[in-house]
Amino acid sequence: MNRARSITLFAEAEELFPGGVNSPVRAFRSVGGAPVFFERGVGAELEDVDGNRYIDFVLSWGPLALGHAHPEVVDAIHRSAVRGTSFGAPHALELSLARLIQQFMPSMEQLRFVNSGTEAVMSALRVARAFTNRTKILKFEGCYHGHADAMLVRAGSGVATLGLPDSPGVGSDVAANTLVAPFNDAAAVARLLGAHRHEIAAVILEPVVGNMGVVPPLPGFLQELRELTSAHGTLLLFDEVMTGFRVHLGGAQELYGVTPDLTMLGKVIGGGLPVGAYGGRREIMQLVAPAGPVYQAGTLAGNPIAMAAGVATLGVLARDGVWAGIANATKQWSAHLEEGARDAGVALQVQRVGTMCTPFFGDAPVTDWPGAKRASTSRYASFFHEMLNRGVYLPPSQFEAEFLSSAHVPEVIERAGRAARAAMHAVSAVS
Ligand SMILES: *Cc1c(COP(=O)(O)O)cnc(C)c1O
């Protein structure tokens, strides 16, 4: 496969952008090689600048639940754009998208639209701190919540509770207010809540982790968090930026029957345009300006084109059988990966919830970050490139989820499955 033009463009991009990209994982650092520059997306497929075609399991990191350039989404965007791109004033489409979201997530009694998942998380944490009049936040090792300072902290061995910053530039004062527990470890959460009585404003998590690869909660884990946080006057925040409309139409809260105090959304609700949202209990959201004193604003928040794309996307997803069809395709795709690995003698754990999955190259199910780290990243890198050269675009990291869409019809899955079988044989030679 010739990717000469991508290679040239990336060399130029490295002059213009740090690492040649506008978001780090795009740079292929963990799998090696130059990233692919795409020119077009149609349905389940991408076409690069050299004219090569790929079946896409990244889907812009999750948002494109209907695949690329779905006609109804494109039409909605077009109809909205020709009427003006932004008003900085209320628009009826904001109500339409909010109502669609509430229909599936009734816990979002009131919500606020923002422009990204990062903003949704940052704003929800501010509201949680104001509501509880507490400053500390408890997060989980391996969960990603966007790049707000307070969330760029995870457990460094043995110093987790000290909150050492992961990134230079994050003040140690900020990091010190972020406590970290191992995912799926309710006992650790109980200990931290006990040790910091009346100090922890919120426990925040990805209720199904997608950002260390797909790692579901162990049975009872979310229920225990609900009980513990309620008992301590701490708010429970579900970051469903990735899981919303992906693990279930009603998100993880519906799938596992646990209601958070606040929910954060992004990705799918924007249908490929920049949208985030946070919301939850009315009495908490009433603190947000101008109803209350917690300031949070956005010049382009609730942008009509983005709202239109979101409404069109959720509208199609909600039709009979559409979401279930994507979940079924995800199951078929997982089966192909498992069979291919078995035939080639490659140890593989495919972890799947709803319309997202991750093949971990290892021999034990992954339940937390240390477990995810035990997966073979060299085997993943080999698999990634073998698949890329066979026309299948996977996330360029072992620790990211694969996503499917309504465009991933059986013929597409069969084709990707054949590529996976062949690729697994090449992977078996890698240690
Ligand atoms: C993607 C993601 C974010 C950040 O969203 P952006 O739109 O990239 O800022 C936050 N939380 C989770 C769980 C995500 O998957």
The ligand as an SDF file (V2000), in Angstrom:
LIG
                    3D

 15 15  0  0  0  0  0  0  0  0999 V2000
  -13.2230   11.7430   24.8600 C   0  0  0  0  0  0  0  0  0  0  0  0
  -13.4620   11.7910   26.3100 C   0  0  0  0  0  0  0  0  0  0  0  0
  -13.3900   12.9770   27.0480 C   0  0  0  0  0  0  0  0  0  0  0  0
  -12.9090   14.2720   26.4420 C   0  0  0  0  0  0  0  0  0  0  0  0
  -13.7310   14.7270   25.4370 O   0  0  0  0  0  0  0  0  0  0  0  0
  -13.1290   15.7990   24.3810 P   0  0  0  0  0  0  0  0  0  0  0  0
  -14.3080   16.1320   23.5330 O   0  0  0  0  0  0  0  0  0  0  0  0
  -12.0250   15.1010   23.6720 O   0  0  0  0  0  0  0  0  0  0  0  0
  -12.6380   16.9610   25.1750 O   0  0  0  0  0  0  0  0  0  0  0  0
  -13.7440   12.9580   28.3720 C   0  0  0  0  0  0  0  0  0  0  0  0
  -14.1330   11.8340   28.9680 N   0  0  0  0  0  0  0  0  0  0  0  0
  -14.2130   10.6630   28.3060 C   0  0  0  0  0  0  0  0  0  0  0  0
  -14.6800    9.4470   29.0110 C   0  0  0  0  0  0  0  0  0  0  0  0
  -13.8680   10.6000   26.9550 C   0  0  0  0  0  0  0  0  0  0  0  0
  -13.9030    9.4290   26.3140 O   0  0  0  0  0  0  0  0  0  0  0  0
  1  2  1  0
  2  3  1  0
  2 14  2  0
  3  4  1  0
  3 10  2  0
  4  5  1  0
  5  6  1  0
  6  7  2  0
  6  8  1  0
  6  9  1  0
 10 11  1  0
 11 12  2  0
 12 13  1  0
 12 14  1  0
 14 15  1  0
M  END
$$$$
